[in-house]
Amino acid sequence: MKTSEFYYDLPDGLIAQRPETCRSDSRMMILKKNKGVDGILKFREIANFLNEDDLVVVNNAKVLPCRIMAKKYPAGSDVEILLSEKTGDNTWIALAKPGKRLKKGTVLNIMDDATARVENVDNGFYELSFPAVSAETVMEKYGRMPLPPYIKRDDNSAKEQDKLDYQTVFAREEGAIAAPTAGLHFTEELLSEIKNMGVKVAALTLNVGVGTFKPVKTGNIEEHKMHPEKYSISEETAGAVNEHLSRNKRLIPVGTTVVRALESAYDGVKLRSGSFKTDLFIYPGYRFRIIRNMVTNFHLPCSTLLMLVCALAGKKTVMDAYGLAVKERFRFYSYGDSMLIIE
């Protein structure tokens, strides 16, 4: 299948730069699988489409302020670091921009009290050590949220607001380098409302990393390889999912990360608990094992996220819905509007 089949034209003005003042005021498109759009509402009205004993599964990953500005020593040229995974007491794997001139042994000055040293270079990834001040302290003092490049910030004035906005209300487990954005539409009040209806809410953790957002650069999607991402499922969440499956009750995963984790951890009989890695790439033709419905955002053209949504709801159905969303001037991407896919 050609990657170009998942392209659509999006005007720049429809890329949301900030969230709605009230998160649940974002719009929500109701999409019937393999059928089409069945309504456009506010996200807070999702309660009208949930049933007592549904199980909503969210990703409680917490985004790190892992975007750090540094200068090469002694040249003084600027380098942007994105810390992606901790590998030791004081070592992290990172992306860097520009990174081509970073060699093993390069020292990066972050601020007067902090430095990082390139310990290894591997296929565009850099292992950094933090000899004087820990990476956690560096992030706390100097880090910015790793907003995607389509969200523009002219200066550092929105740094603290972004730390609030680019985090879900159920964020608990630190380690993600991007927000599980489908969850950004929920508020504490909305969660309380659906729980009071009898809807169950469970959480897993998938630390959103490079794999989720790595662009598809191959002409045929089958040739694309996902970068592995860590995820964990508690015994409590696995038990809740397995109970719902045994009773033939609905699962409503919130976001593509939750879909990938649940599909990866299902062994054909039950959902496993524990900590794992997944490089599962879901695209049209994939046979879902336990997922039938989902909440999602509107994703970038030709992205693995869009391909997953097409696999679940039908490629033509989804691409037609995206065309309507553009016509109706929906807000797209991380801070944009949402879609509820139901059977």
Residue pairs with C-beta under 8 A, 6 or more apart in sequence:
1 220
1 221
1 222
1 283
1 284
1 285
2 219
2 220
2 221
3 216
3 218
3 219
3 220
3 221
3 224
3 302
4 219
4 302
5 315
6 221
6 301
6 302
6 303
6 306
6 307
6 310
6 315
6 319
7 301
7 302
8 301
8 319
8 322
8 323
8 326
9 301
9 326
10 301
10 326
10 332
11 326
14 326
14 329
14 330
14 331
14 332
14 336
15 150
15 151
15 331
15 332
15 333
15 336
16 331
16 332
16 333
16 334
16 335
16 336
16 337
17 151
17 152
17 335
18 165
18 335
19 26
19 165
19 184
19 335
20 26
22 187
23 43
23 169
23 184
23 185
23 186
23 187
24 42
24 43
24 44
24 185
24 186
24 187
24 189
24 190
25 42
25 43
25 44
26 42
26 43
26 185
26 331
26 336
26 337
26 338
27 40
27 41
27 42
27 43
27 330
27 331
27 337
27 338
28 40
28 41
28 42
28 43
28 45
28 46
28 185
28 337
28 338
28 339
28 340
29 37
29 39
29 40
29 321
29 324
29 325
29 330
29 337
29 338
29 339
29 340
30 37
30 38
30 39
30 40
30 41
30 49
30 339
30 340
30 342
31 37
31 38
31 313
31 317
31 318
31 321
31 339
31 340
31 341
31 342
32 38
32 317
32 342
32 343
33 292
33 312
33 313
33 314
33 317
33 341
33 342
33 343
34 313
34 314
34 317
35 317
36 317
36 320
36 321
37 320
37 321
37 324
40 328
41 48
43 185
43 190
43 337
43 338
44 187
44 190
46 190
46 194
46 295
46 340
47 190
47 193
47 194
47 197
49 340
49 342
50 56
50 194
50 197
50 199
50 252
51 199
51 250
52 197
52 198
52 199
53 198
53 199
53 200
53 244
53 247
53 249
53 250
54 199
54 200
54 249
54 250
54 251
54 252
55 199
55 200
55 201
55 202
55 240
55 241
55 244
55 249
55 250
55 251
55 252
56 194
56 199
56 200
56 201
56 202
56 252
56 253
56 254
57 201
57 202
57 203
57 204
57 237
57 241
57 251
57 252
57 253
57 254
57 258
57 262
58 168
58 170
58 180
58 183
58 186
58 201
58 202
58 203
58 204
58 254
58 255
58 258
59 168
59 180
59 183
59 203
59 204
59 205
59 206
59 208
59 254
59 255
59 257
59 258
59 261
60 168
60 170
60 171
60 172
60 173
60 203
60 204
60 205
61 171
61 173
61 175
61 176
61 179
61 180
61 205
61 206
61 207
61 208
61 257
62 167
62 171
62 172
62 173
62 174
62 175
62 176
63 145
63 146
63 166
63 167
63 171
63 176
63 177
63 178
63 179
63 208
64 83
64 139
64 143
64 146
64 174
64 175
64 176
64 177
65 139
65 140
65 143
65 144
65 145
65 146
65 163
66 82
66 83
66 84
66 139
66 143
66 146
66 177
67 80
67 81
67 82
67 143
67 144
67 145
67 146
67 147
68 80
68 81
68 82
68 83
68 110
68 138
68 139
68 142
68 143
68 144
69 78
69 79
69 80
69 81
69 110
69 142
69 144
70 78
70 79
70 80
70 81
70 108
70 109
70 110
70 116
71 77
71 78
71 79
71 108
71 109
72 79
72 101
72 102
72 106
72 107
72 108
72 109
73 106
73 107
73 108
73 109
73 115
79 96
79 97
79 98
79 99
79 102
79 108
80 96
80 97
81 94
81 95
81 96
81 108
81 116
81 128
82 94
82 95
82 96
82 97
82 146
82 177
83 92
83 93
83 94
83 128
83 135
83 139
83 177
84 92
84 93
84 94
84 95
84 125
84 177
84 209
84 210
85 92
85 93
85 175
85 207
85 209
85 230
86 92
86 135
86 175
87 93
87 127
90 129
90 130
90 131
90 134
90 135
91 119
91 127
91 128
91 129
91 130
92 127
92 128
92 130
92 135
93 125
93 126
93 127
93 128
94 125
94 126
94 127
94 128
95 124
95 125
95 126
95 210
96 102
96 126
99 124
99 126
102 118
102 121
102 126
103 118
103 121
104 118
104 119
104 120
104 121
105 117
105 118
106 117
106 118
107 115
107 116
107 117
107 118
108 115
108 116
108 117
108 118
108 128
109 115
110 116
110 138
110 142
111 141
111 142
113 132
113 133
114 130
114 132
114 133
114 137
114 138
114 141
114 142
115 130
115 131
115 132
115 133
116 128
116 129
116 130
116 135
116 138
117 128
117 129
117 131
118 126
118 127
118 128
119 127
119 128
119 129
120 126
120 127
121 127
128 135
130 138
144 156
144 159
144 162
145 159
145 162
145 163
145 166
146 177
146 178
147 153
147 162
147 166
147 334
148 178
148 213
148 333
148 334
150 300
150 333
151 333
151 334
151 335
153 162
165 184
165 335
166 179
166 184
166 334
167 179
168 179
168 180
168 183
168 184
168 186
169 183
169 186
169 187
169 188
169 191
170 183
170 186
170 191
170 203
171 179
172 203
172 205
173 205
173 207
173 232
175 205
175 207
175 230
176 206
176 207
176 208
176 209
177 207
177 208
177 209
177 210
178 208
178 209
178 212
178 213
178 334
179 208
179 334
180 206
180 208
180 254
180 255
180 257
180 258
181 255
181 297
181 333
181 334
181 335
182 254
182 255
182 256
182 294
182 295
182 296
182 297
182 338
183 254
183 255
184 334
184 335
185 295
185 338
186 254
191 201
194 201
195 201
200 240
200 244
202 236
202 237
202 240
202 241
203 234
203 237
204 231
204 232
204 233
204 234
204 237
204 258
204 261
204 262
205 231
205 232
205 233
206 229
206 230
206 231
206 257
206 258
206 260
206 261
206 278
207 229
207 230
207 231
208 229
208 257
209 227
209 229
209 230
210 227
210 229
211 226
211 227
211 228
211 229
211 279
212 229
212 256
212 257
212 304
212 305
213 303
214 226
214 227
214 304
215 302
215 303
216 224
216 302
216 303
216 304
216 307
217 224
218 224
221 283
221 307
222 283
224 281
224 304
225 279
225 281
226 278
226 279
226 280
226 281
226 304
227 279
228 277
228 278
228 279
229 257
229 277
229 278
229 279
230 275
230 276
230 277
231 257
231 260
231 261
231 264
231 265
231 275
231 276
231 277
231 278
232 274
232 275
232 276
233 261
233 265
233 271
233 272
233 273
233 274
233 276
234 273
235 273
237 273
238 265
238 270
238 271
238 272
238 273
239 273
241 251
241 262
241 271
241 290
242 270
242 271
243 249
244 250
244 251
245 251
245 270
245 271
245 290
250 292
250 293
251 262
251 290
251 291
251 292
251 293
252 293
252 294
252 295
253 259
253 262
253 291
253 293
253 294
253 295
254 294
254 295
255 294
255 295
255 296
255 297
256 294
256 296
256 299
256 305
256 308
256 309
258 294
259 282
259 291
259 294
259 308
259 312
260 278
260 280
260 282
260 308
261 278
262 271
262 290
262 291
263 280
263 282
263 288
263 289
263 290
263 291
264 276
264 278
264 280
265 271
265 272
265 273
265 274
265 276
266 272
266 289
266 290
268 289
271 290
281 304
281 307
282 288
282 304
282 307
282 308
282 311
282 312
283 304
283 307
283 308
283 310
283 311
284 307
284 310
284 311
284 315
285 311
286 311
288 311
288 312
291 312
292 343
293 340
293 341
293 342
293 343
294 309
294 312
294 340
294 341
295 338
295 339
295 340
295 341
296 305
296 309
296 338
296 339
296 341
297 332
297 333
297 334
297 336
297 337
297 338
297 339
298 322
298 325
298 330
298 331
298 332
298 333
298 336
298 337
298 338
298 339
299 305
299 306
299 309
299 333
300 306
300 333
306 318
309 318
309 339
309 341
310 318
310 319
312 341
313 321
313 341
321 339
325 332
325 337
330 336
330 337
331 337
